[in-house]
């Protein structure tokens, strides 16, 4: 049986998928930046925009690490979306 959603309610699964895909895409783009050798340059630029000095180094590209990064990015995005939807639905529920 499918649960009927109230007006204004957010689907935790759908929001989780949307944020999961977004987080995974951002991390896939980062992995591609690293594989083409621009990771250090990108980090320098982002740190400069935040008035920070670079104290990290970008390690050589590893395909396995990139796959894990993208998968974990998706999982974290899904959990964030799910928790946000649960919180939203709880806070905006009908008051008696």
N, C-alpha and C positions, 0 to 999 in steps of 0.2 A: 504494500500500500504506500503510495506517494503522499508525503506530507504537503498539505495545502499551505502556501505562503500567504501571509497577510500583506496588505498594502504597506510599502515602505520597508519591508523585511528584505534582508540581503541573504542570498544563498551562500553559505560558507564554502561549499564545494566549488561553486563557480568563481567566487572571488579568490579562493585558494589557487585554483588553476590559473586564473589571469595573472596573479602576482607571482606564482611559481614560474610561469613562462617568461614573465618580464625579468625576474631575477636571474633565471637561467640564461636568457638572451644577453643581459648585461655582462655576465661572467664569461659567456662564449666570446663576446666581443673583446673582453680583456685578454682571454687566452689567445685570440688571433693577433692582438696588438703585441703580445709577448713573442709569438712565433715569428712575426716579421721583424723582430728586433727593436721595436719602438717602446717597449715597456718602461725603460728607464727615462726616456724622454717624456712620455706621458705622465709618469709619476712626478718628475721634476716640475712640469707645467701645473699639474693639479696642486702640488704642495705649494708652489709659488703663489697661486691664486688664494691660498689660505694662510699666507704669511708664515710658512713653515720651511725648514731646511731639511733636505733629504738626508735621512740617516739609514735608509734601507737600500739593499741592492736587489735587483731582479735576478732570480736564478734562471739557469738555462731551461728551456721549454721541455716539459715532459708530457707526453700524450696521456698517460694514465692519470697524472695529477690534474690535467685539464678536464678529463672526463669526470673525475671525482668532484672538481670545483663546480662544474655545470650541474651535476646531479644534486649536490648539496645546496647550491643556489636555488634550484627548483624546490627542494624540500623545505628550506627555510622560508621561501616566498609563499609556499602553500600553507604552512603553519601560521605565518603572519596574517594571511588573508582569512583563514579559518577563524583564528582568534579574534580578529577585528570584527568579522561578521557576527560571531557569537556575542561579543561585547556590544556591538551596535544593536542587535536584535533584543538583547536583554535591557538595554538602556532606553530603547524607544518603544518597548512593549506597551500594551494597553494597561492603563492604571485604573483600578476599580475605586 
